[in-house]
């Protein structure tokens, strides 16, 4: 997932599952996140987020 996508609505994300050589479209979603949760995900993990905050 691109970081830019985290700034947008993620209530319906189109994805594809490949089964027996055929692509089947499915819908995924991500529950609402707080601004801090989005920052953590963008950083890659909580450790990276805290490390970046410490170095500021």
PDBQT receptor file of N, H, CA, C and O in Angstrom, charges set to zero:
ATOM      1  N   UNK A   1       0.843  -1.171   0.000  1.00  0.00    +0.000 N 
ATOM      2  CA  UNK A   1       0.000   0.000   0.000  1.00  0.00    +0.000 C 
ATOM      3  C   UNK A   1       0.887   1.231   0.000  1.00  0.00    +0.000 C 
ATOM      4  O   UNK A   1       1.835   1.331   0.779  1.00  0.00    +0.000 OA
ATOM      5  N   UNK A   2       0.572   2.153  -0.870  1.00  0.00    +0.000 N 
ATOM      6  H   UNK A   2      -0.198   2.072  -1.502  1.00  0.00    +0.000 HD
ATOM      7  CA  UNK A   2       1.350   3.379  -0.916  1.00  0.00    +0.000 C 
ATOM      8  C   UNK A   2       0.967   4.262   0.262  1.00  0.00    +0.000 C 
ATOM      9  O   UNK A   2      -0.174   4.242   0.725  1.00  0.00    +0.000 OA
ATOM     10  N   UNK A   3       1.936   5.037   0.740  1.00  0.00    +0.000 N 
ATOM     11  H   UNK A   3       2.863   5.053   0.364  1.00  0.00    +0.000 HD
ATOM     12  CA  UNK A   3       1.667   5.921   1.865  1.00  0.00    +0.000 C 
ATOM     13  C   UNK A   3       0.580   6.931   1.536  1.00  0.00    +0.000 C 
ATOM     14  O   UNK A   3      -0.200   7.303   2.412  1.00  0.00    +0.000 OA
ATOM     15  N   UNK A   4       0.516   7.381   0.286  1.00  0.00    +0.000 N 
ATOM     16  H   UNK A   4       1.150   7.079  -0.425  1.00  0.00    +0.000 HD
ATOM     17  CA  UNK A   4      -0.506   8.338  -0.127  1.00  0.00    +0.000 C 
ATOM     18  C   UNK A   4      -1.907   7.771   0.110  1.00  0.00    +0.000 C 
ATOM     19  O   UNK A   4      -2.822   8.511   0.471  1.00  0.00    +0.000 OA
ATOM     20  N   UNK A   5      -2.072   6.497  -0.086  1.00  0.00    +0.000 N 
ATOM     21  H   UNK A   5      -1.329   5.897  -0.380  1.00  0.00    +0.000 HD
ATOM     22  CA  UNK A   5      -3.378   5.866   0.101  1.00  0.00    +0.000 C 
ATOM     23  C   UNK A   5      -3.863   5.985   1.538  1.00  0.00    +0.000 C 
ATOM     24  O   UNK A   5      -5.068   5.975   1.786  1.00  0.00    +0.000 OA
ATOM     25  N   UNK A   6      -2.942   6.097   2.483  1.00  0.00    +0.000 N 
ATOM     26  H   UNK A   6      -1.962   6.105   2.282  1.00  0.00    +0.000 HD
ATOM     27  CA  UNK A   6      -3.327   6.225   3.886  1.00  0.00    +0.000 C 
ATOM     28  C   UNK A   6      -4.010   7.551   4.179  1.00  0.00    +0.000 C 
ATOM     29  O   UNK A   6      -4.715   7.671   5.181  1.00  0.00    +0.000 OA
ATOM     30  N   UNK A   7      -3.816   8.540   3.330  1.00  0.00    +0.000 N 
ATOM     31  H   UNK A   7      -3.243   8.443   2.516  1.00  0.00    +0.000 HD
ATOM     32  CA  UNK A   7      -4.452   9.841   3.515  1.00  0.00    +0.000 C 
ATOM     33  C   UNK A   7      -5.871   9.865   2.957  1.00  0.00    +0.000 C 
ATOM     34  O   UNK A   7      -6.619  10.809   3.209  1.00  0.00    +0.000 OA
ATOM     35  N   UNK A   8      -6.241   8.850   2.213  1.00  0.00    +0.000 N 
ATOM     36  H   UNK A   8      -5.633   8.083   2.008  1.00  0.00    +0.000 HD
ATOM     37  CA  UNK A   8      -7.550   8.790   1.575  1.00  0.00    +0.000 C 
ATOM     38  C   UNK A   8      -8.481   7.863   2.351  1.00  0.00    +0.000 C 
ATOM     39  O   UNK A   8      -8.071   7.186   3.294  1.00  0.00    +0.000 OA
ATOM     40  N   UNK A   9      -9.739   7.852   1.930  1.00  0.00    +0.000 N 
ATOM     41  H   UNK A   9     -10.072   8.402   1.164  1.00  0.00    +0.000 HD
ATOM     42  CA  UNK A   9     -10.731   6.962   2.513  1.00  0.00    +0.000 C 
ATOM     43  C   UNK A   9     -10.396   5.520   2.136  1.00  0.00    +0.000 C 
ATOM     44  O   UNK A   9     -10.181   5.214   0.963  1.00  0.00    +0.000 OA
ATOM     45  N   UNK A  10     -10.355   4.650   3.119  1.00  0.00    +0.000 N 
ATOM     46  H   UNK A  10     -10.530   4.898   4.072  1.00  0.00    +0.000 HD
ATOM     47  CA  UNK A  10      -9.991   3.256   2.853  1.00  0.00    +0.000 C 
ATOM     48  C   UNK A  10     -11.142   2.312   3.164  1.00  0.00    +0.000 C 
ATOM     49  O   UNK A  10     -10.922   1.170   3.565  1.00  0.00    +0.000 OA
ATOM     50  N   UNK A  11     -12.383   2.792   2.980  1.00  0.00    +0.000 N 
ATOM     51  H   UNK A  11     -12.562   3.720   2.654  1.00  0.00    +0.000 HD
ATOM     52  CA  UNK A  11     -13.542   1.962   3.276  1.00  0.00    +0.000 C 
ATOM     53  C   UNK A  11     -13.806   0.916   2.206  1.00  0.00    +0.000 C 
ATOM     54  O   UNK A  11     -14.452  -0.097   2.475  1.00  0.00    +0.000 OA
ATOM     55  N   UNK A  12     -13.310   1.152   0.986  1.00  0.00    +0.000 N 
ATOM     56  H   UNK A  12     -12.785   1.975   0.767  1.00  0.00    +0.000 HD
ATOM     57  CA  UNK A  12     -13.446   0.140  -0.063  1.00  0.00    +0.000 C 
ATOM     58  C   UNK A  12     -12.205   0.157  -0.938  1.00  0.00    +0.000 C 
ATOM     59  O   UNK A  12     -11.955   1.110  -1.676  1.00  0.00    +0.000 OA
ATOM     60  N   UNK A  13     -11.433  -0.917  -0.841  1.00  0.00    +0.000 N 
ATOM     61  H   UNK A  13     -11.636  -1.691  -0.242  1.00  0.00    +0.000 HD
ATOM     62  CA  UNK A  13     -10.194  -1.060  -1.596  1.00  0.00    +0.000 C 
ATOM     63  C   UNK A  13     -10.369  -2.267  -2.512  1.00  0.00    +0.000 C 
ATOM     64  O   UNK A  13     -10.605  -3.381  -2.045  1.00  0.00    +0.000 OA
ATOM     65  N   UNK A  14     -10.255  -2.041  -3.798  1.00  0.00    +0.000 N 
ATOM     66  H   UNK A  14     -10.063  -1.136  -4.178  1.00  0.00    +0.000 HD
ATOM     67  CA  UNK A  14     -10.374  -3.154  -4.735  1.00  0.00    +0.000 C 
ATOM     68  C   UNK A  14      -9.059  -3.919  -4.781  1.00  0.00    +0.000 C 
ATOM     69  O   UNK A  14      -7.977  -3.336  -4.835  1.00  0.00    +0.000 OA
ATOM     70  N   UNK A  15      -9.186  -5.236  -4.757  1.00  0.00    +0.000 N 
ATOM     71  H   UNK A  15     -10.066  -5.710  -4.713  1.00  0.00    +0.000 HD
ATOM     72  CA  UNK A  15      -8.015  -6.106  -4.820  1.00  0.00    +0.000 C 
ATOM     73  C   UNK A  15      -8.383  -7.324  -5.668  1.00  0.00    +0.000 C 
ATOM     74  O   UNK A  15      -9.548  -7.535  -6.006  1.00  0.00    +0.000 OA
ATOM     75  N   UNK A  16      -7.384  -8.104  -5.998  1.00  0.00    +0.000 N 
ATOM     76  H   UNK A  16      -6.437  -7.932  -5.724  1.00  0.00    +0.000 HD
ATOM     77  CA  UNK A  16      -7.618  -9.275  -6.838  1.00  0.00    +0.000 C 
ATOM     78  C   UNK A  16      -6.974 -10.499  -6.215  1.00  0.00    +0.000 C 
ATOM     79  O   UNK A  16      -5.859 -10.444  -5.695  1.00  0.00    +0.000 OA
ATOM     80  N   UNK A  17      -7.699 -11.600  -6.279  1.00  0.00    +0.000 N 
ATOM     81  H   UNK A  17      -8.604 -11.645  -6.702  1.00  0.00    +0.000 HD
ATOM     82  CA  UNK A  17      -7.197 -12.893  -5.826  1.00  0.00    +0.000 C 
ATOM     83  C   UNK A  17      -7.037 -13.747  -7.079  1.00  0.00    +0.000 C 
ATOM     84  O   UNK A  17      -7.944 -13.822  -7.908  1.00  0.00    +0.000 OA
ATOM     85  N   UNK A  18      -5.891 -14.384  -7.209  1.00  0.00    +0.000 N 
ATOM     86  H   UNK A  18      -5.154 -14.323  -6.536  1.00  0.00    +0.000 HD
ATOM     87  CA  UNK A  18      -5.644 -15.261  -8.353  1.00  0.00    +0.000 C 
ATOM     88  C   UNK A  18      -5.881 -16.697  -7.897  1.00  0.00    +0.000 C 
ATOM     89  O   UNK A  18      -5.206 -17.200  -6.999  1.00  0.00    +0.000 OA
ATOM     90  N   UNK A  19      -6.855 -17.345  -8.534  1.00  0.00    +0.000 N 
ATOM     91  H   UNK A  19      -7.404 -16.936  -9.263  1.00  0.00    +0.000 HD
ATOM     92  CA  UNK A  19      -7.175 -18.737  -8.211  1.00  0.00    +0.000 C 
ATOM     93  C   UNK A  19      -7.236 -19.528  -9.505  1.00  0.00    +0.000 C 
ATOM     94  O   UNK A  19      -7.981 -19.193 -10.426  1.00  0.00    +0.000 OA
ATOM     95  N   UNK A  20      -6.465 -20.547  -9.554  1.00  0.00    +0.000 N 
ATOM     96  H   UNK A  20      -5.860 -20.819  -8.806  1.00  0.00    +0.000 HD
ATOM     97  CA  UNK A  20      -6.448 -21.438 -10.723  1.00  0.00    +0.000 C 
ATOM     98  C   UNK A  20      -6.292 -20.638 -12.018  1.00  0.00    +0.000 C 
ATOM     99  O   UNK A  20      -6.946 -20.917 -13.023  1.00  0.00    +0.000 OA
ATOM    100  N   UNK A  21      -5.413 -19.643 -11.968  1.00  0.00    +0.000 N 
ATOM    101  H   UNK A  21      -4.882 -19.416 -11.152  1.00  0.00    +0.000 HD
ATOM    102  CA  UNK A  21      -5.100 -18.870 -13.155  1.00  0.00    +0.000 C 
ATOM    103  C   UNK A  21      -6.108 -17.795 -13.525  1.00  0.00    +0.000 C 
ATOM    104  O   UNK A  21      -5.961 -17.147 -14.561  1.00  0.00    +0.000 OA
ATOM    105  N   UNK A  22      -7.123 -17.592 -12.705  1.00  0.00    +0.000 N 
ATOM    106  H   UNK A  22      -7.242 -18.118 -11.863  1.00  0.00    +0.000 HD
ATOM    107  CA  UNK A  22      -8.135 -16.580 -12.984  1.00  0.00    +0.000 C 
ATOM    108  C   UNK A  22      -8.137 -15.533 -11.867  1.00  0.00    +0.000 C 
ATOM    109  O   UNK A  22      -8.005 -15.865 -10.689  1.00  0.00    +0.000 OA
ATOM    110  N   UNK A  23      -8.290 -14.260 -12.257  1.00  0.00    +0.000 N 
ATOM    111  H   UNK A  23      -8.398 -13.990 -13.214  1.00  0.00    +0.000 HD
ATOM    112  CA  UNK A  23      -8.343 -13.162 -11.296  1.00  0.00    +0.000 C 
ATOM    113  C   UNK A  23      -9.785 -12.932 -10.859  1.00  0.00    +0.000 C 
ATOM    114  O   UNK A  23     -10.692 -12.814 -11.683  1.00  0.00    +0.000 OA
ATOM    115  N   UNK A  24      -9.973 -12.871  -9.558  1.00  0.00    +0.000 N 
ATOM    116  H   UNK A  24      -9.236 -12.967  -8.888  1.00  0.00    +0.000 HD
ATOM    117  CA  UNK A  24     -11.297 -12.593  -8.996  1.00  0.00    +0.000 C 
ATOM    118  C   UNK A  24     -11.205 -11.305  -8.186  1.00  0.00    +0.000 C 
ATOM    119  O   UNK A  24     -10.374 -11.199  -7.284  1.00  0.00    +0.000 OA
ATOM    120  N   UNK A  25     -12.047 -10.331  -8.497  1.00  0.00    +0.000 N 
ATOM    121  H   UNK A  25     -12.722 -10.417  -9.230  1.00  0.00    +0.000 HD
ATOM    122  CA  UNK A  25     -12.020  -9.053  -7.783  1.00  0.00    +0.000 C 
ATOM    123  C   UNK A  25     -12.706  -9.201  -6.432  1.00  0.00    +0.000 C 
ATOM    124  O   UNK A  25     -13.777  -9.799  -6.330  1.00  0.00    +0.000 OA
ATOM    125  N   UNK A  26     -12.084  -8.654  -5.406  1.00  0.00    +0.000 N 
ATOM    126  H   UNK A  26     -11.213  -8.169  -5.489  1.00  0.00    +0.000 HD
ATOM    127  CA  UNK A  26     -12.657  -8.633  -4.066  1.00  0.00    +0.000 C 
ATOM    128  C   UNK A  26     -12.544  -7.211  -3.526  1.00  0.00    +0.000 C 
ATOM    129  O   UNK A  26     -11.779  -6.402  -4.050  1.00  0.00    +0.000 OA
ATOM    130  N   UNK A  27     -13.296  -6.915  -2.491  1.00  0.00    +0.000 N 
ATOM    131  H   UNK A  27     -13.917  -7.573  -2.065  1.00  0.00    +0.000 HD
ATOM    132  CA  UNK A  27     -13.227  -5.616  -1.834  1.00  0.00    +0.000 C 
ATOM    133  C   UNK A  27     -12.663  -5.796  -0.436  1.00  0.00    +0.000 C 
ATOM    134  O   UNK A  27     -13.074  -6.686   0.308  1.00  0.00    +0.000 OA
ATOM    135  N   UNK A  28     -11.725  -4.942  -0.096  1.00  0.00    +0.000 N 
ATOM    136  H   UNK A  28     -11.391  -4.219  -0.700  1.00  0.00    +0.000 HD
ATOM    137  CA  UNK A  28     -11.129  -4.922   1.236  1.00  0.00    +0.000 C 
ATOM    138  C   UNK A  28     -11.426  -3.577   1.873  1.00  0.00    +0.000 C 
ATOM    139  O   UNK A  28     -11.831  -2.634   1.192  1.00  0.00    +0.000 OA
ATOM    140  N   UNK A  29     -11.226  -3.489   3.174  1.00  0.00    +0.000 N 
ATOM    141  H   UNK A  29     -10.897  -4.255   3.727  1.00  0.00    +0.000 HD
ATOM    142  CA  UNK A  29     -11.376  -2.204   3.835  1.00  0.00    +0.000 C 
ATOM    143  C   UNK A  29     -10.434  -2.136   5.028  1.00  0.00    +0.000 C 
ATOM    144  O   UNK A  29      -9.980  -3.158   5.543  1.00  0.00    +0.000 OA
ATOM    145  N   UNK A  30     -10.156  -0.928   5.448  1.00  0.00    +0.000 N 
ATOM    146  H   UNK A  30     -10.524  -0.098   5.029  1.00  0.00    +0.000 HD
ATOM    147  CA  UNK A  30      -9.374  -0.695   6.659  1.00  0.00    +0.000 C 
ATOM    148  C   UNK A  30     -10.248   0.140   7.575  1.00  0.00    +0.000 C 
ATOM    149  O   UNK A  30     -10.790   1.163   7.159  1.00  0.00    +0.000 OA
ATOM    150  N   UNK A  31     -10.386  -0.292   8.816  1.00  0.00    +0.000 N 
ATOM    151  H   UNK A  31      -9.946  -1.123   9.154  1.00  0.00    +0.000 HD
ATOM    152  CA  UNK A  31     -11.190   0.452   9.781  1.00  0.00    +0.000 C 
ATOM    153  C   UNK A  31     -10.608   1.844   9.975  1.00  0.00    +0.000 C 
ATOM    154  O   UNK A  31      -9.426   2.076   9.723  1.00  0.00    +0.000 OA
ATOM    155  N   UNK A  32     -11.445   2.763  10.422  1.00  0.00    +0.000 N 
ATOM    156  H   UNK A  32     -12.405   2.575  10.627  1.00  0.00    +0.000 HD
ATOM    157  CA  UNK A  32     -10.981   4.125  10.661  1.00  0.00    +0.000 C 
ATOM    158  C   UNK A  32      -9.781   4.125  11.600  1.00  0.00    +0.000 C 
ATOM    159  O   UNK A  32      -9.734   3.374  12.574  1.00  0.00    +0.000 OA
ATOM    160  N   UNK A  33      -8.813   4.983  11.288  1.00  0.00    +0.000 N 
ATOM    161  H   UNK A  33      -8.851   5.593  10.497  1.00  0.00    +0.000 HD
ATOM    162  CA  UNK A  33      -7.612   5.121  12.111  1.00  0.00    +0.000 C 
ATOM    163  C   UNK A  33      -7.489   6.561  12.580  1.00  0.00    +0.000 C 
ATOM    164  O   UNK A  33      -7.920   7.492  11.899  1.00  0.00    +0.000 OA
ATOM    165  N   UNK A  34      -6.897   6.729  13.745  1.00  0.00    +0.000 N 
ATOM    166  H   UNK A  34      -6.547   5.973  14.298  1.00  0.00    +0.000 HD
ATOM    167  CA  UNK A  34      -6.622   8.067  14.241  1.00  0.00    +0.000 C 
ATOM    168  C   UNK A  34      -5.440   8.637  13.455  1.00  0.00    +0.000 C 
ATOM    169  O   UNK A  34      -4.712   7.885  12.807  1.00  0.00    +0.000 OA
ATOM    170  N   UNK A  35      -5.244   9.944  13.506  1.00  0.00    +0.000 N 
ATOM    171  H   UNK A  35      -5.836  10.555  14.032  1.00  0.00    +0.000 HD
ATOM    172  CA  UNK A  35      -4.077  10.530  12.830  1.00  0.00    +0.000 C 
ATOM    173  C   UNK A  35      -2.756   9.920  13.313  1.00  0.00    +0.000 C 
ATOM    174  O   UNK A  35      -1.849   9.706  12.508  1.00  0.00    +0.000 OA
ATOM    175  N   UNK A  36      -2.637   9.639  14.606  1.00  0.00    +0.000 N 
ATOM    176  H   UNK A  36      -3.373   9.812  15.260  1.00  0.00    +0.000 HD
ATOM    177  CA  UNK A  36      -1.404   9.025  15.118  1.00  0.00    +0.000 C 
ATOM    178  C   UNK A  36      -1.218   7.609  14.583  1.00  0.00    +0.000 C 
ATOM    179  O   UNK A  36      -0.096   7.212  14.265  1.00  0.00    +0.000 OA
ATOM    180  N   UNK A  37      -2.297   6.848  14.480  1.00  0.00    +0.000 N 
ATOM    181  H   UNK A  37      -3.207   7.170  14.738  1.00  0.00    +0.000 HD
ATOM    182  CA  UNK A  37      -2.202   5.489  13.922  1.00  0.00    +0.000 C 
ATOM    183  C   UNK A  37      -1.749   5.539  12.466  1.00  0.00    +0.000 C 
ATOM    184  O   UNK A  37      -0.952   4.705  12.036  1.00  0.00    +0.000 OA
ATOM    185  N   UNK A  38      -2.244   6.498  11.715  1.00  0.00    +0.000 N 
ATOM    186  H   UNK A  38      -2.892   7.176  12.064  1.00  0.00    +0.000 HD
ATOM    187  CA  UNK A  38      -1.827   6.644  10.322  1.00  0.00    +0.000 C 
ATOM    188  C   UNK A  38      -0.331   6.967  10.233  1.00  0.00    +0.000 C 
ATOM    189  O   UNK A  38       0.365   6.442   9.364  1.00  0.00    +0.000 OA
ATOM    190  N   UNK A  39       0.160   7.824  11.124  1.00  0.00    +0.000 N 
ATOM    191  H   UNK A  39      -0.406   8.251  11.829  1.00  0.00    +0.000 HD
ATOM    192  CA  UNK A  39       1.586   8.164  11.145  1.00  0.00    +0.000 C 
ATOM    193  C   UNK A  39       2.435   6.931  11.445  1.00  0.00    +0.000 C 
ATOM    194  O   UNK A  39       3.491   6.737  10.844  1.00  0.00    +0.000 OA
ATOM    195  N   UNK A  40       1.971   6.105  12.373  1.00  0.00    +0.000 N 
ATOM    196  H   UNK A  40       1.113   6.263  12.861  1.00  0.00    +0.000 HD
ATOM    197  CA  UNK A  40       2.703   4.881  12.739  1.00  0.00    +0.000 C 
ATOM    198  C   UNK A  40       2.775   3.932  11.547  1.00  0.00    +0.000 C 
ATOM    199  O   UNK A  40       3.835   3.383  11.248  1.00  0.00    +0.000 OA
ATOM    200  N   UNK A  41       1.649   3.742  10.868  1.00  0.00    +0.000 N 
ATOM    201  H   UNK A  41       0.787   4.188  11.111  1.00  0.00    +0.000 HD
ATOM    202  CA  UNK A  41       1.620   2.845   9.704  1.00  0.00    +0.000 C 
ATOM    203  C   UNK A  41       2.517   3.396   8.601  1.00  0.00    +0.000 C 
ATOM    204  O   UNK A  41       3.240   2.636   7.958  1.00  0.00    +0.000 OA
ATOM    205  N   UNK A  42       2.479   4.713   8.373  1.00  0.00    +0.000 N 
ATOM    206  H   UNK A  42       1.891   5.331   8.895  1.00  0.00    +0.000 HD
ATOM    207  CA  UNK A  42       3.331   5.325   7.352  1.00  0.00    +0.000 C 
ATOM    208  C   UNK A  42       4.809   5.133   7.673  1.00  0.00    +0.000 C 
ATOM    209  O   UNK A  42       5.629   4.969   6.770  1.00  0.00    +0.000 OA
ATOM    210  N   UNK A  43       5.149   5.154   8.966  1.00  0.00    +0.000 N 
ATOM    211  H   UNK A  43       4.483   5.287   9.700  1.00  0.00    +0.000 HD
ATOM    212  CA  UNK A  43       6.540   4.967   9.377  1.00  0.00    +0.000 C 
ATOM    213  C   UNK A  43       6.985   3.510   9.215  1.00  0.00    +0.000 C 
ATOM    214  O   UNK A  43       8.183   3.230   9.210  1.00  0.00    +0.000 OA
ATOM    215  N   UNK A  44       6.052   2.601   9.085  1.00  0.00    +0.000 N 
ATOM    216  H   UNK A  44       5.079   2.828   9.089  1.00  0.00    +0.000 HD
ATOM    217  CA  UNK A  44       6.388   1.187   8.905  1.00  0.00    +0.000 C 
ATOM    218  C   UNK A  44       6.121   0.354  10.140  1.00  0.00    +0.000 C 
ATOM    219  O   UNK A  44       5.780  -0.824  10.035  1.00  0.00    +0.000 OA
ATOM    220  N   UNK A  45       6.274   0.953  11.307  1.00  0.00    +0.000 N 
ATOM    221  H   UNK A  45       6.552   1.910  11.392  1.00  0.00    +0.000 HD
ATOM    222  CA  UNK A  45       5.995   0.265  12.562  1.00  0.00    +0.000 C 
ATOM    223  C   UNK A  45       6.157   1.265  13.714  1.00  0.00    +0.000 C 
ATOM    224  O   UNK A  45       6.657   2.373  13.525  1.00  0.00    +0.000 OA
ATOM    225  N   UNK A  46       5.731   0.856  14.886  1.00  0.00    +0.000 N 
ATOM    226  H   UNK A  46       5.325  -0.045  15.040  1.00  0.00    +0.000 HD
ATOM    227  CA  UNK A  46       5.803   1.733  16.055  1.00  0.00    +0.000 C 
ATOM    228  C   UNK A  46       7.245   2.067  16.425  1.00  0.00    +0.000 C 
ATOM    229  O   UNK A  46       7.525   3.186  16.854  1.00  0.00    +0.000 OA
ATOM    230  N   UNK A  47       8.158   1.117  16.265  1.00  0.00    +0.000 N 
ATOM    231  H   UNK A  47       7.930   0.208  15.916  1.00  0.00    +0.000 HD
ATOM    232  CA  UNK A  47       9.570   1.370  16.579  1.00  0.00    +0.000 C 
ATOM    233  C   UNK A  47      10.119   2.467  15.678  1.00  0.00    +0.000 C 
ATOM    234  O   UNK A  47      10.776   3.388  16.164  1.00  0.00    +0.000 OA
ATOM    235  N   UNK A  48       9.864   2.389  14.376  1.00  0.00    +0.000 N 
ATOM    236  H   UNK A  48       9.330   1.641  13.981  1.00  0.00    +0.000 HD
ATOM    237  CA  UNK A  48      10.337   3.430  13.452  1.00  0.00    +0.000 C 
ATOM    238  C   UNK A  48       9.714   4.779  13.781  1.00  0.00    +0.000 C 
ATOM    239  O   UNK A  48      10.391   5.806  13.729  1.00  0.00    +0.000 OA
ATOM    240  N   UNK A  49       8.438   4.784  14.115  1.00  0.00    +0.000 N 
ATOM    241  H   UNK A  49       7.888   3.950  14.157  1.00  0.00    +0.000 HD
ATOM    242  CA  UNK A  49       7.734   6.024  14.470  1.00  0.00    +0.000 C 
ATOM    243  C   UNK A  49       8.380   6.670  15.695  1.00  0.00    +0.000 C 
ATOM    244  O   UNK A  49       8.662   7.869  15.699  1.00  0.00    +0.000 OA
ATOM    245  N   UNK A  50       8.610   5.866  16.731  1.00  0.00    +0.000 N 
ATOM    246  H   UNK A  50       8.380   4.893  16.727  1.00  0.00    +0.000 HD
ATOM    247  CA  UNK A  50       9.233   6.406  17.952  1.00  0.00    +0.000 C 
ATOM    248  C   UNK A  50      10.664   6.853  17.709  1.00  0.00    +0.000 C 
ATOM    249  O   UNK A  50      11.093   7.864  18.265  1.00  0.00    +0.000 OA
ATOM    250  N   UNK A  51      11.405   6.131  16.901  1.00  0.00    +0.000 N 
ATOM    251  H   UNK A  51      11.056   5.310  16.449  1.00  0.00    +0.000 HD
ATOM    252  CA  UNK A  51      12.778   6.514  16.578  1.00  0.00    +0.000 C 
ATOM    253  C   UNK A  51      12.805   7.858  15.868  1.00  0.00    +0.000 C 
ATOM    254  O   UNK A  51      13.644   8.704  16.179  1.00  0.00    +0.000 OA
ATOM    255  N   UNK A  52      11.901   8.069  14.919  1.00  0.00    +0.000 N 
ATOM    256  H   UNK A  52      11.220   7.382  14.666  1.00  0.00    +0.000 HD
ATOM    257  CA  UNK A  52      11.826   9.328  14.189  1.00  0.00    +0.000 C 
ATOM    258  C   UNK A  52      11.450  10.480  15.115  1.00  0.00    +0.000 C 
ATOM    259  O   UNK A  52      11.972  11.587  14.979  1.00  0.00    +0.000 OA
ATOM    260  N   UNK A  53      10.551  10.222  16.048  1.00  0.00    +0.000 N 
ATOM    261  H   UNK A  53      10.126   9.323  16.159  1.00  0.00    +0.000 HD
ATOM    262  CA  UNK A  53      10.155  11.272  17.006  1.00  0.00    +0.000 C 
ATOM    263  C   UNK A  53      11.311  11.629  17.924  1.00  0.00    +0.000 C 
ATOM    264  O   UNK A  53      11.508  12.794  18.267  1.00  0.00    +0.000 OA
ATOM    265  N   UNK A  54      12.068  10.621  18.317  1.00  0.00    +0.000 N 
ATOM    266  H   UNK A  54      11.908   9.674  18.038  1.00  0.00    +0.000 HD
ATOM    267  CA  UNK A  54      13.211  10.854  19.219  1.00  0.00    +0.000 C 
ATOM    268  C   UNK A  54      14.276  11.699  18.536  1.00  0.00    +0.000 C 
ATOM    269  O   UNK A  54      14.908  12.533  19.184  1.00  0.00    +0.000 OA
ATOM    270  N   UNK A  55      14.485  11.499  17.239  1.00  0.00    +0.000 N 
ATOM    271  H   UNK A  55      13.971  10.822  16.712  1.00  0.00    +0.000 HD
ATOM    272  CA  UNK A  55      15.531  12.198  16.501  1.00  0.00    +0.000 C 
ATOM    273  C   UNK A  55      15.125  13.600  16.045  1.00  0.00    +0.000 C 
ATOM    274  O   UNK A  55      15.921  14.297  15.414  1.00  0.00    +0.000 OA
ATOM    275  N   UNK A  56      13.923  14.013  16.350  1.00  0.00    +0.000 N 
ATOM    276  H   UNK A  56      13.277  13.447  16.863  1.00  0.00    +0.000 HD
ATOM    277  CA  UNK A  56      13.473  15.362  15.934  1.00  0.00    +0.000 C 
ATOM    278  C   UNK A  56      13.984  16.426  16.868  1.00  0.00    +0.000 C 
ATOM    279  O   UNK A  56      13.703  17.608  16.669  1.00  0.00    +0.000 OA
TER     280      UNK A  56
